[in-house]
């Protein structure tokens, strides 16, 4: 087995163990919530017989370790169970919601990466200038700003006062603009700061000064020589921020009524839909782990000096 395949196998095993740990934590936490989930699902008008029958159907009368064993057995066959609210398979309900969340997260990640790298590069090539200080203030504002507050302010300005964009829902491409901007704001700030600091460090290295001494244009020196070396830490931040965008989508989708997994997660928590909550968290975790794995594999493409062993 080659070194790369051995490394990939080790990462896949570690990812499976991580998902197993996440499933155990989520399985336990949702069952520690106060109240009777069978009564919550059955509704206020349900009789005690109806509640007892529902509790039996959901397997809630069994010990916790028995319930978890049944959950793992279903999970091994690719079955996340059935939603207690709709009685539909969790995977069938997650499909359209997952597409909506990925649509929002990918667009936000692209916007954040392009804007962050561009702003950070301009700041690094003009250190301690007015643009650099202005970018520092903007990034501080972006990092400190709550997602839900920014979303509400964008709705007030662009949807209510100017009436340029829809305030909520998913009725077309225009509905993506406000939630994508809201979700990308925090990541733009972090990526811009990382790009600036990483590129400043690289621009002071000897091979960059040699490239300049050879008479190469400054744009080529920055983009083809310095920025490529500086991309490794930037790529790490981008990968981590994509996972953060998936988590931040919970608040953003709630504010804008975006029909993704984040909004479904909030609804499922309030309705005590155990199977749906577990399925959504596992999918979020799997996407985050997959993103980190892809980022690690991209390191060797960006920097040939990196080898896996």
KOLGUPA-890977 format. One line per field, with one value per residue (C-alpha): residue number from 0; x, y, z. Coordinates in steps of 0.2 Angstrom, whole numbers. Layout:
# KOLGUPA-890977
n = [NUM/...] $
X = [X/...] $
Y = [Y/...] $
Z = [Z/...] $
# end
This chain:
# KOLGUPA-890977
n = [0/1/2/3/4/5/6/7/8/9/10/11/12/13/14/15/16/17/18/19/20/21/22/23/24/25/26/27/28/29/30/31/32/33/34/35/36/37/38/39/40/41/42/43/44/45/46/47/48/49/50/51/52/53/54/55/56/57/58/59/60/61/62/63/64/65/66/67/68/69/70/71/72/73/74/75/76/77/78/79/80/81/82/83/84/85/86/87/88/89/90/91/92/93/94/95/96/97/98/99/100/101/102/103/104/105/106/107/108/109/110/111/112/113/114/115/116/117/118/119/120/121/122/123/124/125/126/127/128/129/130/131/132/133/134/135/136/137/138/139/140/141/142/143/144/145/146/147/148/149/150/151/152/153/154/155/156/157/158/159/160/161/162/163/164/165/166/167/168/169/170/171/172/173/174/175/176/177/178/179/180/181/182/183/184/185/186/187/188/189/190/191/192/193/194/195/196/197/198/199/200/201/202/203/204/205/206/207/208/209/210/211/212/213/214/215/216/217/218/219/220/221/222/223/224/225/226/227/228/229/230/231/232/233/234/235/236/237/238/239/240/241/242/243/244/245/246/247/248/249/250/251/252/253/254/255/256/257/258/259/260/261/262/263/264/265/266/267/268/269/270/271/272/273/274/275/276/277/278/279/280/281/282/283/284/285/286/287/288/289/290/291/292/293/294/295/296/297/298/299/300/301/302/303/304/305/306/307/308] $
X = [0/7/10/-5/-17/-11/-14/-31/-36/-31/-41/-56/-55/-53/-68/-79/-74/-77/-95/-98/-93/-104/-119/-117/-116/-131/-141/-138/-141/-158/-164/-159/-170/-184/-202/-210/-206/-221/-233/-225/-227/-245/-251/-262/-278/-270/-276/-265/-268/-262/-247/-242/-244/-234/-220/-220/-219/-204/-196/-194/-199/-183/-167/-155/-142/-154/-161/-144/-140/-155/-150/-132/-140/-151/-136/-125/-138/-139/-156/-158/-175/-192/-197/-209/-218/-221/-218/-207/-189/-177/-166/-180/-184/-166/-163/-171/-166/-148/-148/-154/-141/-127/-133/-132/-116/-106/-112/-107/-90/-86/-91/-81/-66/-65/-68/-57/-42/-44/-45/-31/-19/-22/-19/-3/4/-1/4/0/-9/-26/-34/-25/-31/-49/-49/-43/-58/-70/-64/-65/-83/-87/-80/-89/-106/-120/-126/-145/-142/-134/-148/-162/-153/-151/-170/-174/-164/-165/-182/-192/-186/-178/-189/-175/-174/-186/-186/-188/-192/-184/-193/-179/-160/-164/-169/-151/-143/-147/-144/-128/-121/-126/-118/-102/-99/-90/-79/-74/-66/-57/-50/-45/-35/-27/-22/-15/-4/1/6/15/26/29/33/48/56/72/65/52/66/75/60/59/77/75/63/47/31/25/8/16/28/13/0/12/26/20/2/4/15/4/-12/-9/-14/-28/-34/-35/-46/-57/-60/-64/-75/-85/-89/-94/-105/-115/-117/-121/-134/-145/-147/-147/-160/-171/-170/-173/-185/-173/-180/-163/-157/-154/-172/-177/-166/-174/-191/-186/-178/-194/-205/-193/-191/-176/-173/-173/-161/-149/-149/-146/-132/-124/-125/-118/-103/-100/-99/-87/-76/-76/-72/-57/-51/-52/-43/-29/-27/-26/-11/1/-7/-3/14/24/35/21/21/10/18] $
Y = [0/17/31/41/27/22/40/41/24/31/47/37/26/42/50/35/35/53/51/37/48/62/50/44/62/68/52/55/74/74/61/72/86/89/83/68/68/56/69/83/74/67/85/92/83/65/53/43/28/37/43/26/18/31/29/10/14/25/13/26/13/3/7/20/8/-3/12/17/-1/-1/16/10/-6/5/17/2/-1/17/20/35/30/39/56/56/71/65/47/48/42/54/53/57/73/78/77/93/102/97/104/120/121/117/129/143/137/135/152/160/151/157/175/175/167/179/194/189/184/200/211/203/203/222/225/215/224/241/238/252/262/269/254/242/252/252/234/230/240/231/214/218/223/208/196/204/206/193/184/186/205/207/197/208/224/218/213/231/240/230/221/233/250/249/233/227/209/197/196/177/161/153/159/162/167/184/175/169/186/192/175/172/189/187/170/176/192/183/172/187/195/180/175/193/194/177/182/198/191/175/185/198/185/177/194/196/180/179/171/185/198/188/187/206/208/199/212/203/213/216/208/192/192/193/182/168/167/174/170/152/149/159/148/134/143/152/135/129/144/142/124/127/142/131/120/135/141/125/128/146/141/136/155/162/150/154/172/172/157/147/129/121/109/122/128/109/106/120/114/96/101/110/95/83/73/63/54/70/79/64/63/82/83/67/74/91/82/71/86/95/80/78/96/94/79/87/102/91/82/99/104/93/101/119/116/101/101/93/74/62/49] $
Z = [0/-5/8/2/2/20/25/17/26/42/40/35/50/61/53/56/74/75/68/80/95/88/86/104/111/101/105/123/123/114/127/142/137/150/146/137/119/116/123/113/97/101/105/118/114/114/127/139/128/113/121/128/111/103/116/112/93/96/107/121/135/131/141/133/128/119/109/104/99/87/81/76/68/57/53/48/34/29/38/49/55/52/57/72/65/47/48/33/31/38/22/11/20/21/3/-3/13/11/-7/0/14/2/-11/3/11/-6/-12/4/5/-13/-9/7/-1/-16/-6/9/-2/-13/2/11/-4/-6/12/12/-3/5/23/36/23/24/15/28/43/35/32/50/56/44/49/67/64/54/67/81/73/77/62/67/69/52/44/52/47/29/29/36/23/7/9/18/15/-3/-8/-19/-12/-4/15/17/8/-7/-22/-34/-36/-28/-12/-10/-10/8/17/7/12/30/31/22/32/47/35/24/39/45/28/24/41/38/20/25/39/29/13/23/30/13/4/16/11/0/-15/-17/-16/-29/-41/-39/-42/-59/-65/-64/-63/-45/-50/-55/-40/-28/-37/-44/-32/-15/-14/-19/-4/7/2/14/30/20/13/31/37/21/25/43/39/27/42/52/37/39/57/55/43/57/63/45/39/54/51/32/33/21/19/23/36/49/49/49/64/74/70/75/91/97/91/100/83/89/73/63/75/75/56/53/66/58/40/46/55/40/28/40/41/22/20/31/22/5/12/19/2/-7/3/-8/-24/-18/-10/-18/-3/7/8/17/28] $
# end
